[in-house]
């Protein structure tokens, strides 16, 4: 940051310079969102598909702007006085999460291309880009005000995206549940943020970290309550049990690409904020948030995996519902290294980031194959996947690979290594009981992942009651959907071929 000096008094100027390259990724996405909305006003129906391709191009450009920032040493919007604290930091943590968010939004856009014919195209792409802009800003935020604003910019468009299927009762109900739960979470979090600000007199996380341990005695209770309420607010955002109740119905009611977006980008947003407030802002309260997050991790993974285990193959949309409950279980694993950081060091956070990268790739891939199957089986039951290998062998093999990655079994080596790093984080921090709970949950998850995988290779259900009906032509698969499946498969195979990438993230401090 460059600070101008007054020529007559020599005092530092209050006018801050802006490092435009540092903030380029969220700015590019935000400008593209406005551009798409304006273009939609003047584009006729024949040109509406171009809006989707413009969205994809903008996300690719935003990803490209991460390359010159790879050193992770840029800050901007900093205080100009004696205290050095910045509101925006493009460090390695921010860059990795921004890459995850933009990559997830890009794959969501590819899943949505050609499938928005029943949706208002301009609004859809505007909302997706707006949410992605907030999600890209959040991991670089280093003060509570920017953090809350970024979180809401990411969340508010997501409410509309969930309910964008006009006239669909299930979609409207899902949007309402998502909205109400998020509003409650935001209200609780804002109350906690206000308490923390009242106790410390600052919004910057690094300054809060220095002042929380030295608050006057009469403000200690207020500061503690602020820390707890802020954590509760983020627990809603991360779908941690018992604040997870909105997840299954929201995923089932939302358009399938948006369910994929929420499962990956939505989680990245929630966990990024949780990591920043705990590790960066509240280290002096590690004795409070460490045990709390450890208990939440154990409860979340258990609730998610047990509920996924109970999904019936004949229930409508049971495949999406299983992925929803699976995402709750995976959230429990993601919480483990954050809890471990309270007992050991900040480097444990690398395990969460490494696991999030693996989860993002394979979960988006699983949703992409689910979108493919939904084109011929709108009910999207688990039973609809029986015999998929006989009709779509490549799709079946790809989905089997993704499920094995989530289960942590070969050839999904990346899933195995990611789970090992999370397990090691718990053991190294002395949380042996949490490691045991995780091991039990991994075994539970093996059953339903392998059961679904086995369905892919079973013989198709025989037709009873007479002659076999003539084979109906398979729906044509849009090229963007094929591209999304291929990209996630290639990324998953590449990561499984180079699992040291996970080990590198797990062993290096990102802040």
N, C-alpha and C positions, 0 to 999 in steps of 0.2 A: 504494500500500500504506500502511496506517495502522499505526504502531508505537506500542504503549502505553508509557507511562513509569512507572517505579516512583515512587510519591509520597514515599517516605522517602529513597531513595538517588539518585533522578534518573536511574538507569541505564536503558538501553533494555531493554524486555522481550523475551524470546525467543519469546513467543507471537505468531505471525504472523496477521494478518487475511487473509481470502480474498476476492478480487474474484470474486464468483459470476457476474457478468455476463460477465467475460472467459473463464471456463472453461465457460460455459453450453453451447456446441455439443457438446463431447465428453461432458459430463455428461448432457445430454438423451438422447443416443444410448445411453449406457451404462445409464441408468435404464430406457429403453424395452426394452433387451435383457433385463434382469431381469424386467420386467413381462410381456413376451411369453412368457418361459419359465414363469413362474408361471401365467399365464392358460392356457397349454397343458395344465397338469395338470388343470384343471377344465372345459375346453371339450370338448363332444362333437364328433363328426365333422362334423356339419352346420355348426358354428360355426368350424371350423378356418380357412376362408378369411378370416375377419375378422382373424386374426393378421397376414396379409399387408397388409391395408389399414391396420392399426394401425402396421405398420412404415413404410409410405409416409408416414403422417401424422407420425410421429416425425421422420423425415428432413426433411420439409418444415418442421416447427417448428424443428429445429436450424439449417436454412438461414436461417430468419427471424431467429434470434438473431445472425447475422452482421451484420445491418443496423446495429444500434446500436453495433457495434464498428468501423465503417468508418473511423474516424479513425486507427486503428492505433497507439494510444498507451497501451495498457493492459498492465500487468505485474502478476504476483502470485507468491506463494511466493518472496519475495526474502530475501536474507541481512539480518539485523538489525544487524550490526556496522558497522565502518567501511567495509568493502568493499561496494560496491553491485553485486550480481549476482543475477539472477532465474532461476528454473527454468521459468517460463512467461511467454511474451511474445506478446501478440496484436498483432503488427505487420502491415504490409501483406503481407509474404511469407506469413506464417501464414494470414491471412484468405483470400488468393487460393487457396492450396493446400487449405484447409479447404472452400472453396466447390467446388473441383474434386472433392474426395473425396466430399463429401455429395451433390453432383449425380450423380457416377458411381454411388454406392450407391443413390440414388433411381431412376435408370434401370435398374439391375440388379434392383431390387425390382419395377419395372413389368414387366420381361422375365420375371420369375419368377412373377408372379401368374397363377394358373390353370394353371401348368405344374409345380406341386409335388405333383400328385396321386399320383405314384409315390414321393414323397420324404416323410420325416417332417417335417411342416410346422413344428411348434413348434421343433424343433432347427434347421431350416434358417434360420428368421427370427432366432432367437437368435444363431446363429453369424454371420450376415451383419451384424447390428447390432453384435455384439461386435468383429468385425474393423473395421467402420467407425468405432467409438469409438476404437480404437487408432490408426487412420489419421488421424483428426481431431486427436488429441492430438499426434502426432509433429511436424508443422511448427511448432508453438508451443513445443516442448521446447527449452530452452537449457542443459541440463546432460546429461552423458553417461548418467547413471543413468536419467533420465526418457526420454531418447532410446531407450535399449536396451529399456526396459520397454514403451514405446509401440510399438516395432517388433515385439516379440514378441506383444503383444496383437493387433496387426493380422495377424500371420502365423499364429499357432497355430490360430485358428478357420478360416483359409483352408485349412489342411491337411485338416481335417474336411469342409469344403465341397467340395473336389475329390473326395474319396472317399465322398461321401454317397449315391451310387447303390448301394444295397446289392445284393450279388450280381452286380455288374458287374465283371468281371475287369479291364477296361481302366481303369475308374475307380479301383479299388484300386491298380493298378500306378502310375497317375499320381500318386496321393496319396503313395505310398511314395517315389517319386523326388523329388517336391517336398519331402517331409519330410526325407529324408536330406540333400539338397543344402542346405536351409535350416539344418539343425542344424549342418552343417559350417561354413556361413557365420557362424552365430551364435557358434560356438566360437572361430573365428579372430578375429572382431570383439571378443569379450569379452577375449581375450588381449591384443589391441591396446589396448583401453580400459584394462585393468589396467596395462599398461606406461606409458601416458600419465599415468595417475593417480599411479603411483609416481614418475615423473620430475617432475611439476609439483605434486603435493599438492592438487589441486583437481579437481572434476568440472564446474564451470561453464565453458561454452565461452569466454565473454569473458575469464575469468581464465586459462584455458589459453592463449589467444592471447597474453596478455601475458607469460606465464612460459616458454613453449616456447623462445623465442629466447634465454633467459638461464639455461638449465639448466646445472648444473655439468658440467665436462668428463667426469667418470666416468659421468654419466647420459645423455650425448648419444646414445650408441649405443642405449640403451634407449628413449629418446624417439623416435628415428628409426624403430626397429623397430615401436613402437606405432603411429605414424602410418601406416606401410605396411600393417600387419596390419588396422588399422581400415578402410583403403581397400579392401583385398581383400575383407573381409566385406561391405561395401556393394556391391562389384562383383557379387557373387553376387545380391544383392537386386534390382539393376537389370537383371539378365540381360545384363550386358556380357560379350562374348566374351573369353576362352575359358570363362567361367563360366555360359554360357547353355544348357547341354545339357539342362536339365530342362524348358525352355519348350515345345517342340512336343508332347511326349507328355503334359505336364500339361494343356495347353489342349484337346487332343483327348479326353482321358479325362474331363475335368471336365464337369458340366452346362454347356450353352452360355452361360447368363447368368453363371455363375461364371468362365468363360473370359474373357468381356467384362470382368468386374470385375477380374480379375487383370491384364489388359492395360492397364487405365487406372488404377485405384486402387492396385494393387500397384506399378506403376511410379511413381506419384506419391509413394508412401511411400518407396521406395528412393532416388529422386532428391532428395527433400526432405532425407532424412538425409545423403546425400552432400554436398549443398550446405552444410548446416549445419556439418558437421565440417571441410570444406575451407575455405570462405570465412570462416566465423565463428570456428572453433576452431583451424585450422592455417595461418593466413596466412603465418607465418614459414617454413613448409616448402613454399611455393609452387613452389620450384625442384625439389621432389620430385614432388608430386602433379600439377603442371601438365603436364610431359612424359608422365607415366604415363597420365593421362586422355586426352591427345591421341592416344597410341598405341592405347589401348583404344577410343576413338571410331572411329578408322580401321578397326581390326580388326572391331569390332562391326557397323558398317554394311555392311562388305564381306561378312562371313559371312552376315548376315541376308538381304541382297538376293540374293546368289548362290544360297542355299538356296531362297528363295522362287521364284526363276526356274526351278528344277528340278522344281517340283510338277507332277504329271501330272493331267490332267483326269479320268482314269478311276479314280484311286485313291480309296478310301473316305476320307471326311472330308478330302479335299484342300483344300476351301475354308477350313476352320478351320485346317488346317496352314499354308496360305499366309498367313493372317492372323497366325498365331503367328510365322512367320519374318519377316513384315513388321514385327511389333512389335519384334523384335530389331534389325532395320535402323533403325527409328525411334529406338530407344534410343541408337544410335550418333550420330544427329543431336542428340539431347538432351544428349549428353556434350560436344559441341563448345563451347558457350558456357561451360560450367563450366571446361573446360581453358583457354579464352581468358581467363577471369578471373584466372588465375595470372600472365598476361603483361601485363594492362592494368588493369582496375578491376572492382569488384564489380557495376557496372551491367550487365556482360555477362550476369549471371544472369537479368536480365529477359527475354533472348531465349529461355532455356530455359523459363521460366514461360509466355511467350507461345506457344511451340511446343507445350508440354504442354496448354494450353487448347484449341488447335486440334485436336491429336491426340485428346484425350479425347472431344470432340464427335463427330468423324467416325468414329473407330474404334468407339465405342459404337453409332453408327448402322449401321455395316457389320455388326456382330454382331447387331443387332436384325433386319436384313433376312435375315441367315443363319438366325436362329431362325425367321423366317417361312417360309423355303424348307424348313427341316428338318421342318416339320409335314407336308409332302407328300412330301419326299424325305429320309428319315432318314439315308441314306448321306452326304448333304451333299458330293457331289463337285462339282468345278468344272464338270463336264459337265452337272450338273443345272440349272445356271443358263442353259443355252442356250435362247434363245427366251422368257426370262422376260417380256420386254416384251409378247409376244402374250397371255399369260395374266394377268399382274399388271403393267400398265403403270406405275402409280404407284410400286410397289416397285422396278421396274427402273430408273426414272428417278432415284429416291432413291439406290439403291446406286451407280449410275453417278456421281452427284454426289459421293458420299462417296469413291469410288475416285479421282476426278479431284482432289479435295482432297488426298488422301494423295500423289498423284503431283505435285501442285503445278501443275496445268494449269487454265486457264479452263474452265468458269465457277467452279471452286473457287479463287477469288481468295485466300481466307484461307490455303489451303495454300501458294500461291505466295509470299505476303508472309511467312509464317512461315519458309519455307526461305531467303528472302532475308535475313531478320534473322540467322538462324544463320550463313549464309555470310558476312555482313558482320562478325559477331563474330570469326570466324576470321581474316579479312583484316585487321581493325583491330588484332588482337593479334599480327600478324606471322606467323601460322601459314598461310602461303601453300600449303605442301604439303598441309595438312589440307583446305583449301578445294578443292584439285584433286581429292583423294580423294573428297570429298563430291560434287563435280560429276559425277564418273564414276559414283558410286553412284546419284545421282538419275536418270541416263540408264538404268542397269540397271533401276531400279525402274519407270521409265516403261513398259518392255516388258511386265512381267507385270500391271501395273495396267490398261494399255490392252487387253491380251489378254483379261482377265476382263471388262472393260467391253464389248468387242466381242461376247463370247458372249451378253450380255444381249439384243442386238438381232438376232442371227442367226435364221434360220428354224428352227423346232423340228425335231428329228431325225425324219426320216420313218420310219414303221413299215413293216417289211418282212414278207413271209411271209403275204400274204393281206389280208383285210378289215380296215379300221380298227376297233379295239375301241370300244365305246361310251364316251363321255367320262365319267370318274368325277367325282362332285361334289367341288369344292374344299373342303378342311377349313375350318371356320369360324375366323376369326382373332379371338382374344380382344381385347377393347377395350383392356386395358392394353398389349398388344404394339403395337397400332396407335398408341396414345398415345406410347409410347416412340419409335417410328419418326418420328412427326410432330414430337415435341419436338426430336429431334436434327436433323431436316431444317430446321426453322424456325431453330434456333440456328445451324446451318451457313450457311444463306442470309443470316441477319442479320449474322454475322461477315464473310461475303464482301462484303456490302454496306457494311460499315464496317471495312475493314482497318486503319484508323488505330488501332483498339484494340490490335492487335499491335504497331504502331510505338510506341504509348504505353508498353506494358509493357517493350519493348526499350530504351527511352531513359530510364526512371526507376529510380532506386535503390529497392529494396523493403525494405531493412533500415534 
